[in-house]
Amino acid sequence: MSITDIKIRKTITEGRLRAIVSITLDNILAVHDIKIVQGDERLFVAMPSRKDENGVFRDIVHPISPDARHMLEDQILDAYSRHVAITEAEEQAV
């Protein structure tokens, strides 16, 4: 399985949330509402989640293995970095 598309839907500059992302897997499955969050030491990817009846957030979709999580996170954060660089370059050109 591979990520065939990554869309940075929204970027945020205030608070810890940096972006909302959608990905497409193998051109057949879309996953929306993936969050890029600024942690204490680095950016990380938070999968879509929902609050249960006890007030605990649970992932709706998530990678099963650490290798799968690493692959998804690397590609999503790389796309986010490119998006930020392009946006900054466009703002400087104006």
C-alpha positions as a printed Julia matrix, in Angstrom:
94×3 Matrix{Float64}:
   0.0    0.0    0.0
   1.27   3.46  -0.8
   0.19   7.05  -0.41
  -0.76   8.28  -3.86
  -1.84  11.8   -2.87
  -1.4   14.16   0.05
  -3.41  17.36   0.35
  -2.62  20.0    2.95
  -6.21  21.19   3.54
  -5.54  23.91   6.09
  -2.53  25.39   7.85
  -2.67  27.03  11.26
  -0.09  29.34  12.82
  -1.46  29.72  16.35
  -1.46  27.01  18.99
   0.06  23.57  18.56
  -2.05  22.41  15.62
  -0.14  23.18  12.42
  -2.21  21.6    9.63
  -5.14  19.42   8.62
  -4.25  16.86   5.95
  -6.02  14.35   3.72
  -4.27  11.4    2.09
  -5.25   8.94  -0.62
  -4.02   5.34  -0.44
  -3.5    3.41  -3.68
  -5.88   5.79  -5.48
  -8.81   3.98  -3.82
  -9.15   5.09  -0.19
  -9.14   8.62   1.27
  -8.37   9.42   4.9
  -9.36  12.91   6.07
  -8.73  14.98   9.19
  -5.16  13.87   9.83
  -3.53  16.5   12.04
   0.02  17.77  12.12
   0.79  18.86  15.67
   3.78  20.69  17.14
   5.0   18.56  20.04
   7.49  19.62  22.67
  10.43  18.41  20.57
   9.14  17.86  17.04
   6.17  17.8   14.71
   4.09  14.64  14.78
   1.1   13.22  12.93
  -2.16  12.54  14.8
  -4.6   10.25  13.06
  -8.34  11.06  12.86
 -10.04  10.48  16.2
 -13.39  10.75  17.9
 -14.3   11.32  21.55
 -16.09   8.32  23.08
 -18.84   8.41  25.7
 -16.21   8.54  28.47
 -14.52  11.61  26.98
 -11.5    9.64  25.75
 -10.26  10.31  22.2
  -9.85   7.15  20.11
  -8.28   6.9   16.66
 -10.77   6.09  13.92
  -8.03   5.07  11.48
  -4.44   4.25  12.37
  -1.44   2.31  11.1
  -1.04  -1.13  12.69
   2.76  -1.4   12.82
   5.5    1.04  13.84
   6.99   0.74  10.33
   3.67   1.73   8.74
   3.32   4.67  11.16
   6.87   5.81  10.36
   6.24   5.59   6.59
   3.0    7.58   6.84
   4.46  10.19   9.17
   7.58  10.7    7.05
   5.61  11.24   3.84
   3.0   13.5    5.45
   5.58  15.66   7.24
   7.68  15.89   4.06
   4.64  17.11   2.09
   3.86  19.62   4.86
   7.46  20.95   4.81
   7.31  21.4    1.03
   3.93  23.15   1.34
   5.27  25.56   3.97
   8.38  26.31   1.88
   6.3   27.03  -1.24
   3.87  29.21   0.72
   6.74  31.22   2.26
   8.4   31.67  -1.14
   5.13  32.9   -2.66
   4.62  35.38   0.19
   8.16  36.74  -0.23
   7.65  37.15  -3.98
   4.67  39.44  -3.46
